[in-house]
Amino acid sequence: MTAEDRAILSKVPAVTLGFWIIKVLATTLGETGGDAVSMSWLGETTPDAGAAGVNGYLVSTAIFGVVLIGLVLVQIRAQRFNPWLYWATIIASTTAGTTLADFATRSLGIGYTGGSALLLGLVLASLGAWRATLGSVDVNQIHTPRAEIFYWLTITFSQTLGTALGDWAADTGGLGYLGGATLFAIGLAVLVVLYFTTSVSRVALFWAAFILTRPLGATVGDFLDKPLAKGGLDLSRPLASLALAGAIGLLILFLPQRAGGHPKATEK
């Protein structure tokens, strides 16, 4: 089977160092972008929040949710891996995850601990249903629309969980934004050591790393745009989001982007 045939079969990228760098930046953009809409534009954190009977977190979740669903449908219909489409879908999932997590933990009143527990349960339930239905949650075995639906559903739940976990570490855990980011970075470093020194399931390590990159990005994003009084840098959310989007675009252009492996690539 030719390289072109393999690209057609696999529509998700190979898991490389470049993949993880872009993933962290995308999750950071998800935090600043989600906050830019729900907080800066819709005024959810202003004294007038909710005065017009509109919940900014819910409205922004609906906006990003529509974009996410549209991009997922395009991704499923695509015939081959397209890095621009893939990362646009990831960014849509992480912005939707940001506003959805904020709605759950703040507007519904279940708090960061309750929200994190609920969302962790949803991630595990999605992975369990995926495995029970298709026999594997390996990202190298995504070659049917059903597998892609499970993939994007699990990713969206994990992105939402990441926001709640980041807020829990920074606020409830008392670590602050930089402390939370350090905690999750250490967690990722432990996973790297396990990858290179043990035979722990690569599938389990991938999903653990995928989940941990989200709260890392969330706490970094909060550090960039939250007020100085709360430990942030108080940068403009729209400008920070544009800068992150530009960095991601440059990385997609200049870092190698290829389709991931696929079991059917060995056939023929």
JORANOR-V698520 format. One record per residue. RES is the residue in one letter. SS is DSSP state (hx for helix, st for strand, lp for the rest). PSI is psi in radians with two decimals (999 if undefined). BURIAL is b if it has 24 or more other C-alpha atoms within 12 Angstrom, else e. Layout:
BEGIN
RES&SS&PSI&BURIAL + RES&SS&PSI&BURIAL
END
This chain:
BEGIN
M&lp&2.36&e + T&lp&2.89&e + A&hx&-0.63&e + E&hx&-0.72&e + D&hx&-0.72&e + R&hx&-0.66&b + A&hx&-0.63&b + I&hx&-0.67&b + L&hx&-0.68&b + S&lp&2.18&b + K&lp&0.21&b + V&lp&2.65&b + P&st&2.74&b + A&lp&2.49&b + V&lp&1.68&b + T&lp&3.10&e + L&hx&-0.71&e + G&hx&-0.67&e + F&hx&-0.82&b + W&hx&-0.61&b + I&hx&-0.83&b + I&hx&-0.65&b + K&hx&-0.78&b + V&hx&-0.76&b + L&hx&-0.68&b + A&hx&-0.68&b + T&hx&-0.58&b + T&hx&-0.75&b + L&hx&-0.65&b + G&hx&-0.65&b + E&hx&-0.88&b + T&hx&-0.66&b + G&hx&-0.76&b + G&hx&-0.75&b + D&hx&-0.60&b + A&hx&-0.67&b + V&hx&-0.93&b + S&hx&-0.63&b + M&hx&-0.90&b + S&hx&-0.81&b + W&hx&-0.89&e + L&lp&-0.03&b + G&lp&0.59&e + E&lp&-0.46&b + T&lp&0.20&b + T&lp&2.86&e + P&lp&-0.42&e + D&lp&0.18&e + A&lp&2.27&e + G&lp&-0.03&e + A&lp&-0.57&e + A&lp&0.15&e + G&lp&0.29&e + V&lp&2.25&e + N&lp&1.99&b + G&hx&-0.64&b + Y&hx&-0.72&b + L&hx&-0.74&b + V&hx&-0.79&b + S&hx&-0.60&b + T&hx&-0.70&b + A&hx&-0.73&b + I&hx&-0.92&b + F&hx&-0.56&b + G&hx&-0.72&b + V&hx&-0.77&e + V&hx&-0.77&e + L&hx&-0.83&b + I&hx&-0.74&b + G&hx&-0.77&e + L&hx&-0.66&b + V&hx&-0.73&b + L&hx&-0.71&e + V&hx&-0.73&b + Q&hx&-0.75&b + I&hx&-0.65&b + R&hx&-0.28&e + A&lp&2.63&b + Q&lp&-0.26&e + R&lp&2.97&b + F&lp&2.23&b + N&lp&1.89&b + P&hx&-0.62&b + W&hx&-0.76&b + L&hx&-0.78&b + Y&hx&-0.88&b + W&hx&-0.50&b + A&hx&-0.69&b + T&hx&-0.70&b + I&hx&-0.79&b + I&hx&-0.70&b + A&hx&-0.67&b + S&hx&-0.61&b + T&hx&-0.55&b + T&hx&-0.73&b + A&hx&-0.68&b + G&hx&-0.66&b + T&hx&-0.91&b + T&hx&-0.58&b + L&hx&-0.73&b + A&hx&-0.72&b + D&hx&-0.67&b + F&hx&-0.77&b + A&hx&-0.79&b + T&hx&-0.50&b + R&hx&-0.95&b + S&hx&-0.64&e + L&lp&-0.23&e + G&lp&0.33&e + I&lp&-0.11&e + G&hx&2.98&b + Y&hx&-0.65&b + T&hx&-0.84&b + G&hx&-0.71&e + G&hx&-0.73&b + S&hx&-0.75&b + A&hx&-0.76&b + L&hx&-0.81&b + L&hx&-0.60&b + L&hx&-0.71&b + G&hx&-0.68&e + L&hx&-0.68&e + V&hx&-0.83&b + L&hx&-0.65&b + A&hx&-0.71&e + S&hx&-0.79&b + L&hx&-0.72&b + G&hx&-0.76&e + A&hx&-0.68&e + W&hx&-0.85&b + R&hx&-0.72&e + A&hx&-0.59&e + T&hx&-0.76&e + L&hx&-0.10&b + G&lp&-0.15&e + S&lp&2.60&e + V&lp&0.37&b + D&lp&2.21&b + V&hx&-0.19&b + N&hx&0.04&b + Q&hx&0.59&b + I&lp&1.73&b + H&lp&0.23&b + T&lp&2.75&b + P&hx&-0.65&e + R&hx&-0.73&e + A&hx&-0.69&b + E&hx&-0.66&b + I&hx&-0.80&b + F&hx&-0.72&b + Y&hx&-0.90&b + W&hx&-0.55&b + L&hx&-0.79&b + T&hx&-0.73&b + I&hx&-0.78&b + T&hx&-0.74&b + F&hx&-0.72&b + S&hx&-0.63&b + Q&hx&-0.68&b + T&hx&-0.76&b + L&hx&-0.72&b + G&hx&-0.69&b + T&hx&-0.80&b + A&hx&-0.71&b + L&hx&-0.72&b + G&hx&-0.78&b + D&hx&-0.67&b + W&hx&-0.79&b + A&hx&-0.75&b + A&hx&-0.70&b + D&hx&-1.13&b + T&hx&-0.73&e + G&lp&-0.19&e + G&lp&0.32&e + L&lp&-0.30&e + G&hx&3.05&b + Y&hx&-0.80&b + L&hx&-0.65&b + G&hx&-0.74&b + G&hx&-0.76&b + A&hx&-0.70&b + T&hx&-0.74&b + L&hx&-0.83&b + F&hx&-0.55&b + A&hx&-0.69&b + I&hx&-0.73&e + G&hx&-0.74&b + L&hx&-0.67&b + A&hx&-0.68&e + V&hx&-0.72&e + L&hx&-0.66&b + V&hx&-0.77&e + V&hx&-0.76&e + L&hx&-0.65&e + Y&hx&-0.76&e + F&hx&-0.26&e + T&hx&-0.12&e + T&lp&3.06&e + S&lp&0.41&e + V&lp&2.50&e + S&lp&2.16&e + R&hx&-0.55&e + V&hx&-0.78&e + A&hx&-0.72&e + L&hx&-0.67&b + F&hx&-0.87&b + W&hx&-0.59&b + A&hx&-0.76&b + A&hx&-0.70&b + F&hx&-0.72&b + I&hx&-0.73&b + L&hx&-0.51&b + T&hx&-0.45&b + R&hx&-0.91&b + P&hx&-0.47&b + L&hx&-0.88&b + G&hx&-0.64&b + A&hx&-0.78&b + T&hx&-0.63&b + V&hx&-0.75&b + G&hx&-0.74&b + D&hx&-0.68&b + F&hx&-0.64&b + L&hx&-0.71&b + D&hx&-0.10&b + K&lp&2.73&b + P&lp&2.69&e + L&hx&-0.65&e + A&hx&-0.39&e + K&hx&0.15&e + G&lp&0.14&b + G&lp&-3.11&e + L&lp&-0.15&e + D&lp&0.64&e + L&lp&2.73&b + S&lp&2.19&b + R&hx&-0.80&b + P&hx&-0.73&b + L&hx&-0.72&e + A&hx&-0.69&b + S&hx&-0.73&b + L&hx&-0.71&e + A&hx&-0.75&e + L&hx&-0.72&b + A&hx&-0.70&b + G&hx&-0.72&e + A&hx&-0.72&e + I&hx&-0.76&b + G&hx&-0.76&e + L&hx&-0.71&e + L&hx&-0.68&b + I&hx&-0.65&b + L&hx&-0.71&e + F&hx&-0.34&e + L&lp&2.51&e + P&lp&2.23&e + Q&lp&1.95&b + R&lp&2.76&b + A&st&2.62&b + G&lp&3.03&b + G&lp&2.94&b + H&lp&2.36&b + P&hx&-0.52&e + K&hx&-0.15&e + A&hx&-0.30&e + T&hx&-0.14&e + E&lp&2.90&e + K&lp&999&e
END
